[in-house]
């Protein structure tokens, strides 16, 4: 499905963050992932903050949303499964977390480029990408 404008890009960003938050919440509660409880808990909190940031950005820039038409950007390459976090072992949860963070980093980087004409929105997307990059670096250290 194509992401054709400001509204669809931010709506999908909110879906990504909601999926991430739900995964990390379930993984943090999973006894098999007890060693990573704090890490996954922090990532869930970060996703919740990102949701609020994205919603605020949409509200504050609503007058801009109709003006900018986007071409060649679809959600298909950003679909990642994260089901079953409550049943995963720690290695599976970490691998899924890496996959989610890589997807988010790619999405926000590309979305910021597509919305570069809307500088405030692009800046917000770059900031969220930076947070996901930091998450990914933490996961790679494990």
C-alpha positions as CSV (number, residue, x, y, z in Angstrom):
1,X,0.0,0.0,0.0
2,X,1.5,3.4,-1.0
3,X,2.3,6.1,1.5
4,X,1.2,9.1,-0.5
5,X,1.2,12.0,1.9
6,X,2.1,13.5,5.2
7,X,-0.9,11.9,7.0
8,X,-0.3,8.4,5.7
9,X,3.4,8.5,6.6
10,X,2.8,9.6,10.1
11,X,-0.1,7.2,10.5
12,X,2.2,4.3,9.5
13,X,4.9,5.6,11.8
14,X,2.4,5.4,14.7
15,X,1.6,1.8,13.7
16,X,5.3,1.0,13.7
17,X,5.8,2.5,17.2
18,X,2.6,0.7,18.5
19,X,3.9,-2.6,17.2
20,X,7.3,-2.0,18.7
21,X,5.8,-1.0,22.1
22,X,3.5,-4.0,22.2
23,X,6.4,-6.4,21.3
24,X,8.8,-4.9,23.9
25,X,6.1,-4.9,26.6
26,X,5.4,-8.6,26.0
27,X,9.1,-9.4,25.7
28,X,9.8,-7.6,29.0
29,X,7.1,-9.7,30.7
30,X,8.4,-13.0,29.3
31,X,10.3,-15.0,31.9
32,X,12.6,-16.4,29.2
33,X,13.8,-12.8,28.6
34,X,14.4,-11.9,32.2
35,X,18.0,-10.9,31.5
36,X,16.7,-8.2,29.1
37,X,13.7,-7.1,31.2
38,X,15.1,-3.6,31.8
39,X,16.2,-3.1,28.2
40,X,12.9,-4.2,26.7
41,X,11.1,-2.1,29.3
42,X,13.0,1.0,28.3
43,X,12.5,0.3,24.6
44,X,8.7,0.0,25.3
45,X,8.8,3.4,27.1
46,X,10.7,4.9,24.2
47,X,8.1,3.7,21.7
48,X,5.3,5.2,23.8
49,X,7.2,8.5,23.8
50,X,7.7,8.3,20.0
51,X,3.9,7.7,19.6
52,X,3.2,10.9,21.5
53,X,5.9,12.8,19.5
54,X,4.5,11.6,16.2
55,X,0.9,12.5,17.2
56,X,2.1,16.0,18.3
57,X,3.9,16.5,15.0
58,X,0.8,15.6,13.1
59,X,-1.4,18.0,15.1
60,X,1.1,20.9,14.9
61,X,1.6,20.5,11.1
62,X,-1.9,19.6,10.0
63,X,-2.1,22.6,7.7
64,X,0.9,21.2,5.8
65,X,-0.5,17.7,5.3
66,X,-2.5,18.4,2.2
67,X,0.2,20.3,0.3
68,X,2.9,17.6,-0.1
69,X,2.3,14.7,-2.4
70,X,4.7,11.7,-2.1
71,X,5.6,9.2,-4.8
72,X,7.4,5.9,-4.8
73,X,7.0,5.1,-1.1
74,X,5.2,2.0,0.1
75,X,4.8,0.3,3.4
76,X,5.4,-3.2,2.0
77,X,9.1,-3.3,2.7
78,X,8.6,-2.1,6.2
79,X,6.2,-4.9,7.3
80,X,7.9,-7.0,10.0
81,X,6.2,-9.7,12.1
82,X,6.7,-9.5,15.9
83,X,4.0,-11.9,17.1
84,X,4.6,-14.3,20.0
85,X,7.0,-12.3,22.1
86,X,5.5,-13.9,25.1
87,X,6.6,-17.3,23.8
88,X,10.0,-16.5,22.4
89,X,13.3,-17.5,24.0
90,X,15.8,-14.7,24.7
91,X,17.7,-15.2,21.4
92,X,14.5,-15.1,19.3
93,X,13.4,-12.0,21.1
94,X,16.7,-10.2,20.6
95,X,16.7,-11.2,16.9
96,X,13.1,-9.9,16.5
97,X,14.1,-6.7,18.3
98,X,17.0,-6.2,15.9
99,X,14.7,-6.7,13.0
100,X,12.2,-4.2,14.4
101,X,14.9,-1.6,15.0
102,X,16.4,-2.0,11.6
103,X,13.0,-1.6,10.0
104,X,12.3,1.5,12.0
105,X,15.6,3.1,11.2
106,X,15.1,2.5,7.5
107,X,11.5,3.8,7.6
108,X,12.3,7.0,9.4
109,X,15.4,7.7,7.4
110,X,13.4,7.3,4.1
111,X,10.3,9.1,5.4
112,X,12.4,12.1,6.5
113,X,13.9,12.2,3.0
114,X,10.5,12.1,1.4
115,X,9.2,14.9,3.6
116,X,12.3,17.1,3.5
117,X,10.2,20.0,2.2
118,X,8.4,20.0,5.6
119,X,11.5,20.7,7.7
120,X,9.9,20.4,11.1
121,X,8.4,17.0,10.3
122,X,11.6,15.8,8.7
123,X,13.5,16.9,11.8
124,X,11.1,14.9,14.1
125,X,11.5,11.8,11.9
126,X,15.3,12.1,12.0
127,X,15.2,12.4,15.8
128,X,13.1,9.2,16.0
129,X,15.5,7.5,13.6
130,X,18.4,8.5,15.8
131,X,16.7,6.9,18.8
132,X,16.2,3.7,16.9
133,X,19.8,3.8,15.8
134,X,20.8,3.9,19.5
135,X,18.5,1.0,20.2
136,X,20.1,-1.0,17.4
137,X,23.6,-0.3,18.7
138,X,22.6,-1.5,22.1
139,X,21.2,-4.7,20.6
140,X,24.3,-5.3,18.5
141,X,26.5,-5.1,21.7
142,X,24.6,-8.0,23.2
